[in-house]
Amino acid sequence: MKEGKDMREVVIVEAVRTPVGKRNGVFRDKHPVHLAAIVLDEVVKRAGVEKRQLKTSSWAA
C-alpha cells in the first residue's frame, strides 16, 4: 500500500437517524446542534473509535 501525504483513507462509518418530531413539538427547545451531537455520539459509539481519533466528518441529509 502506498504511503505519503497524497494517501487518503475514506471510511463510511454509519448511517444514524436524527431524532424526529413535529414542528414546535417535543424538540422545540433543542438547538439543531444538540440533536446533531446525539447523532455524532452514536456514530462514534457504533464505530468503536474514540472521538480524539476523528479528523473530519461529513454530514448529508
C-alpha positions, 0 to 999 in steps of 0.5 A: 500500500502506498504511503505519503501525504497524497494517501487518503483513507475514506471510511463510511462509518454509519448511517444514524437517524436524527431524532424526529418530531413535529414542528414546535413539538417535543424538540422545540427547545433543542438547538439543531446542534444538540440533536446533531451531537446525539447523532455524532455520539452514536456514530462514534459509539457504533464505530468503536473509535474514540472521538480524539481519533476523528479528523473530519466528518461529513454530514448529508441529509 
